[in-house]
Amino acid sequence: MQPAKPNETPSFDEPASFVLDIKDAVISTSLSDLSAALNDGMLKGSPLQHVSLAAQGNQLKLNGTLHKGIPLPVDD
C-alpha cells in the first residue's frame, strides 16, 4: 500500500488516499458464498435467479431458474 499523494498517510477509510501495488495474490471463497454473491447482487436484474453452485469433480454444477417468458429450471 502506497500513499496516493506524497506526505499523505494512507487510510482504508479513504480509498483515494492509497494505491495498492499487488504482484501476486490468491483469492478463495466457498461455493455457498459465491452463490450468495450471485443471488444478492451480481445477477440482480438478470433473468437467471435462485442460483446454487456445487462441485462436481473438477467442474462446477450450476442450478437455478431462468425467467424467460415462463420460469425454466436450469441444471448444468
C-alpha positions as CSV (number, residue, x, y, z in Angstrom):
1,M,0.0,0.0,0.0
2,Q,1.4,3.3,-1.0
3,P,0.2,6.9,-0.4
4,A,-1.7,8.4,-3.4
5,K,0.0,11.7,-2.7
6,P,3.4,12.4,-1.1
7,N,3.4,13.1,2.6
8,E,-0.1,11.7,3.0
9,T,-1.0,8.9,5.4
10,P,-3.0,6.2,3.6
11,S,-6.2,5.1,5.2
12,F,-8.5,2.2,4.4
13,D,-11.4,4.6,5.3
14,E,-10.3,6.9,2.4
15,P,-9.8,4.8,-0.7
16,A,-8.5,7.8,-2.7
17,S,-5.6,8.1,-0.2
18,F,-3.7,5.0,-1.3
19,V,-2.7,2.8,-4.2
20,L,-2.3,-1.0,-3.9
21,D,0.6,-2.5,-5.9
22,I,-0.1,-6.2,-5.9
23,K,2.3,-8.6,-7.6
24,D,0.8,-11.9,-6.7
25,A,-2.4,-13.0,-4.9
26,V,-4.5,-16.0,-4.0
27,I,-8.2,-15.5,-3.7
28,S,-10.5,-18.1,-2.3
29,T,-14.2,-18.3,-1.4
30,S,-16.7,-21.0,-0.7
31,L,-19.3,-22.0,-3.3
32,S,-22.1,-21.0,-0.9
33,D,-20.6,-17.5,-0.5
34,L,-20.2,-17.3,-4.3
35,S,-23.8,-18.4,-4.8
36,A,-24.9,-15.8,-2.3
37,A,-22.9,-13.1,-4.1
38,L,-24.5,-14.0,-7.4
39,N,-28.0,-14.1,-6.0
40,D,-27.7,-11.0,-3.8
41,G,-26.2,-8.6,-6.3
42,M,-24.3,-9.8,-9.3
43,L,-27.3,-11.3,-11.0
44,K,-29.8,-8.6,-10.0
45,G,-32.0,-7.7,-13.0
46,S,-30.8,-10.9,-14.8
47,P,-33.3,-13.5,-16.0
48,L,-31.2,-16.1,-14.1
49,Q,-32.2,-16.4,-10.4
50,H,-32.0,-18.7,-7.4
51,V,-28.5,-19.9,-8.4
52,S,-26.7,-22.6,-6.5
53,L,-23.3,-23.9,-7.2
54,A,-21.8,-27.3,-6.3
55,A,-18.5,-29.0,-7.0
56,Q,-18.7,-32.0,-9.4
57,G,-15.3,-33.5,-9.9
58,N,-13.1,-30.7,-11.4
59,Q,-16.2,-28.7,-12.7
60,L,-18.9,-26.6,-11.2
61,K,-22.6,-27.6,-11.3
62,L,-25.0,-24.7,-11.6
63,N,-28.7,-24.9,-10.7
64,G,-31.1,-22.0,-11.0
65,T,-34.2,-20.7,-12.7
66,L,-34.2,-18.8,-16.0
67,H,-37.1,-16.4,-16.3
68,K,-37.7,-16.0,-20.0
69,G,-41.4,-15.8,-20.5
70,I,-42.1,-18.8,-18.2
71,P,-39.7,-19.9,-15.5
72,L,-37.4,-22.6,-16.8
73,P,-35.3,-24.7,-14.3
74,V,-31.6,-24.8,-15.2
75,D,-29.4,-27.7,-14.3
76,D,-26.0,-27.7,-16.0
